[in-house]
Amino acid sequence: MTPKIPKVKILIVEDEILLAQDISNRLTAIEYEVIGTAPTAIKALKLIAENPDVDIILIDIILKGNLDGIELAELINAKYNIPFIFLTSHSENQLIERAKNVYPYAYILKPFNDRQVSTAIELALLNFSKKTPEKELLKSRNFNAPDNQVLQIKDSIFLKKDHHFERVPFKDIYFLKADSNYCTVHAKSGRFMYSMVLKKIEAELPSNQFLRTHRSYVVNIDLVNGFEGNMLFLGEKKIPVSKAHRKDVFKLFHSI
């Protein structure tokens, strides 16, 4: 059975039902998972509580009800560690200043197209992974997200495939293999190839879980199920251990 590919999970907070559905359809078409839509801040908070693994939230600044989008963002900052993107068609100075103070990770200016939505999500994930939120809301700029972006957020790494990111939990990564200036991440959901050196992706992984065994290999030590000689077994795969790394690797495995 082909494993289900984890997708980036998104919550949409928009009080215009038709627009919310349009955004949902756009995101689904480009391989994101919409966990729900909320017309009010109160409904959004309920959905967040029910879906603690949500990765990103799209928030319309102007919402019906007692709380607007900026006040919702304040509550998210106070209680949850989730990046959010503002949706807006407004440019009043007072509104912009309020929005800046809650540090959105990106924004989408209405009206927008599929590419703008996708780019804003990529930017937000990047900013959140680096903890550098976009502070200049509504300031015109062009975002060019490179295809080789690797993002580490919480217990997962977000890897680019085609035109979207896929969530790959650390626990589901078997090993990484280098080949010249290319690197392949082998995971339960498939393989991801990058035109970058192994060291750059290795830097995004927790050092207490992933270990260099060879100049061309980094393995998830939690998934090692055996060893023999200078080889580690990960399922049906055999991963070499070089002389330079042998001491550090095999001290983790004690024979009786």
Buried (B, 14 or more C-beta within 10 A) or exposed (E): EEEEBBBBBBBBBBBBEEBBBEBBEBBEEBBBBBBBBBBBBEBBBEBBEEEEEBBBBBBBBBBEBEBBBBBBBBBBBEEBEBBBBBBBEBEEEEBBEBBBEBBBBBBBBEEBEEEBBBBBBBBBBBBBBEEEBBBEBBEEEEEEBEEBBBBBBBEBBBBBBEBBBBBBBBEBBBBBBBEEEEBBBBBBBBEBBBEBEBEEBBEBBEEEBBBBBBEBBBBBBEBBEEBEEBEBBBEEBBBBBBEEBEEEBBEEEEEE
